[in-house]
Amino acid sequence: MKSGSTTDLYRKLPSVDELLRTPAIADLISREGPAAVTESARAVLSRLREEIGTALVDDESLDLALSGIPSAIERELQQALRYSLRTVINATGVILHTNLGRAPLSHAAIDHIREIAGAYSNLEFDTETGERGKRDIHVDRLFQKLLSEEAAELPSAGRAGTPVPTLNAISTIVVNNNAAAVLLALNTLADGGEVIVSRGELVEIGGSFRIPDVMAKSNAILREVGTTNRTRIADYERAINEKTRLILRVHRSNFQITGFTEQPRIEDLVALAKKRSIPFVEDLGSGALFDLNSVGVSGEPGVLDSLRAGVDVVTYSGDKLLAGPQAGILSGRADLIARMRANSLFRALRVDKLTYAALEGTLLAYVRRDHDAIPALRMMRLSKEEIGKRAEAIAGKTQSATLQVDVIDGESVIGGGAAPSAVLPTRLLAISHKDLGADELAARLRASDTPVIARVDEGRVLLDLRTVFPQQDRLLLETISRIESQNAEVRIQNAELKT
Ligand SMILES: *Cc1c(COP(=O)(O)O)cnc(C)c1O
């Protein structure tokens, strides 16, 4: 195309002012306001200018584009005014998926957030005395219930019924996340002193949480003991000196060491810490408040297991196995927790009223033993058969000449720092397409209005309904069906191009 005619094409573009005066756009302005519409009009015009610059546009196609400007501006406006943070359908089967927001909240938690968020509250106010109160009392009382008195009768992941008298003096505080909880514990108990950690526990959790880095930020000195695969109680014992402030145990969370391995029993570490009067903190990461054995997962220590064993303070996430809001929770010896509350870091890491509302709503379900009220726990308790039935229903309605939809055996993953081997048997929808590769298929599912996030394995797209809410099944079915019609549109376009 000659440059002369390109200049002519540029001349055909209206100015922003001209555009804003056209009736269609004036209508938009009255709905959405002049600022947003002007910005969208500029964006659309500048895209057209770019296209002319590429010399791929001729007179005819530009006329077509010009007539489509009002609707292009409207689409642009919709995009610009749409929320960036949106819901997706999690069909990955990973129940606590960090990238997808970990635990979905219970109805009770959401209702409580709504109630507290839109009004004033007694967050830090004692209505009885009329004086200032503490924000942590709202959940501390519930943790007391869950981690003391009656808790002794609660079944837990491991050593059920072991009597531990000190459980009655357990306090709990809440900070922004578990990374913050570990930072607060280390800084409070070991500022300037040494912390003993096994070399087999110097973990990195996703999102750049690394034990040595957090240690450095807390101004504690890391004292590594043992080897990657084997650490004995004698290694800890030898490392203790006058600078030792703390023994730290870290849950391995996202990896396993198998084969020639050794780790001291928690009871032996407790005994050593007591003998030498050194606090013993365990970073549990996930921190379950329910019996994981009940869903067929063994060997994961719960919060109660550690406290019963005599660990002084445990740190754990609010949005992993506890299945509540993002938070970092410190539960343990009242005197140590009191020191953490008095640390000025606690003020910097504190959580807002919305988090307390969500935690209170979640914890009350535990107090009532109503685990099915908590979505992530309900998902863990779903049977393979229930999931299979829903999968069959969708498969029956989406199977077609081009779309092959099977229901096969598979595994769901608990995630959220439970052991990688913590999996649950499930049934999967396995989808393949006559003309499209699995990656393209997965990309189309992600591109739908409510993105569907799936796994791809061996040339097929795998959807696990364990993490899909039953009320989303219909939308999922429609989304899968639409891939079909989308494909038909693409075929028609291709055919048009060829003729
Ligand atoms: C997940 C995890 C953390 C970090 O917790 P966040 O709540 O994500 O900050 C720290 N330690 C362990 C062992 C974990 O599993």
The ligand as an SDF file (V2000), in Angstrom:
LIG
                    3D

 15 15  0  0  0  0  0  0  0  0999 V2000
    2.2400  -22.6300   53.9820 C   0  0  0  0  0  0  0  0  0  0  0  0
    3.3300  -22.6290   54.9720 C   0  0  0  0  0  0  0  0  0  0  0  0
    3.8510  -21.4200   55.4430 C   0  0  0  0  0  0  0  0  0  0  0  0
    3.3610  -20.0940   54.9450 C   0  0  0  0  0  0  0  0  0  0  0  0
    2.0390  -19.8900   55.3560 O   0  0  0  0  0  0  0  0  0  0  0  0
    1.1620  -18.6930   54.6900 P   0  0  0  0  0  0  0  0  0  0  0  0
   -0.0990  -18.7040   55.4680 O   0  0  0  0  0  0  0  0  0  0  0  0
    1.0180  -19.0330   53.2640 O   0  0  0  0  0  0  0  0  0  0  0  0
    1.9370  -17.4390   54.9020 O   0  0  0  0  0  0  0  0  0  0  0  0
    4.8710  -21.4780   56.3680 C   0  0  0  0  0  0  0  0  0  0  0  0
    5.3350  -22.6510   56.8200 N   0  0  0  0  0  0  0  0  0  0  0  0
    4.8500  -23.8420   56.3870 C   0  0  0  0  0  0  0  0  0  0  0  0
    5.4350  -25.1080   56.9260 C   0  0  0  0  0  0  0  0  0  0  0  0
    3.8290  -23.8610   55.4580 C   0  0  0  0  0  0  0  0  0  0  0  0
    3.3300  -25.0250   55.0190 O   0  0  0  0  0  0  0  0  0  0  0  0
  1  2  1  0
  2  3  1  0
  2 14  2  0
  3  4  1  0
  3 10  2  0
  4  5  1  0
  5  6  1  0
  6  7  2  0
  6  8  1  0
  6  9  1  0
 10 11  1  0
 11 12  2  0
 12 13  1  0
 12 14  1  0
 14 15  1  0
M  END
$$$$
